[in-house]
Amino acid sequence: MTASDLVAVSTFRSVAEAQIAKGMLDQAGIESMIRTDDVGGMYPGIGGTQLLVRSDDVDNARDALQADIADGAEMVDGTDAVDVDRDEQG
């Protein structure tokens, strides 16, 4: 995978949640990688953790995540069941 071919399919609040989703994509046969900017671990969760896939795999990856994601996984970008506005309100 080259960086120019990668697309963020989801953004998560933690690396752990992104790793769970990556495992789901691995099971579905979709290559993925995790990217996070947390200043070397000093500020976890500050910018979210992105799950990246090849541009050709975006639709299949989203379908796999929608079918298998756990109810407790919270995605920052709202691409799943989490309502970001609801999280901000309380």
SULPE-V990579 format. One line per field, one symbol per residue. phi: phi as a letter, one per 20 degrees, with the letter a starting at -180 (. if undefined). burial: # if it has 16 or more other C-alpha atoms within 10 Angstrom, else .. Layout:
phi = ???
burial = ???
This chain:
phi = .dgfeecfebcdfbfgfffffffffgfemdfbbdcbdclmnfcfnfdnceddcfgfdgfffffffffdffgefddfemfcffegfffffr
burial = .....##########.###.##.##....#####.#.......#..########..##..##.##...#...#####.##.#........
